[in-house]
């Protein structure tokens, strides 16, 4: 399972551990990923996604999963999130 947020594309970054003696060793900073179930208002369906805590706050700030996906760039979204976005666009066009 990859350590990448399905909505924001946020992944591991690298940096240094710096000791008191100023020795530097490489380390990884991992995103705070959580398994969440988000509900689409347009589709009336729930989806399980693995997203970062910052991504979850962004979804709440934009007003839900549907609004977030409509504004999100397709290059950042996972394959699963792209399928959800396509279904939402299709449902909105039909309505």
C-alpha positions, 0 to 999 in steps of 0.5 A, a space after each residue: 500500500 503506497 503512502 500517498 494521499 488519494 485526494 491531494 497527492 501528498 507523499 513522503 518527503 525526505 530530510 535530515 535527523 540532526 543530533 545534538 553533535 550536529 551529525 546529519 542522517 537521512 530520514 523520511 517524513 511520512 504523511 498522516 494518512 487515515 482510512 476514511 469513508 466520505 459520502 457523495 451528496 450527488 451520487 448518494 453513495 459512500 466511498 472509502 479513501 485513504 487521505 491525509 489529515 490535511 486533505 480531510 480538512 480541505 474536503 471539509 473546507 470546500 464543502 464536501 467530497 463533491 465540491 473538492 473533486 470538482 475543484 481538484 486537479 486530475 494529476 493529483 487524484 488517484 485512479 479511484 478518486 478519478 472514477 468518483 469524479 467522473 461519476 459525479 460529473 456524469 450524474 450532474 450532467 444528467 440532472 
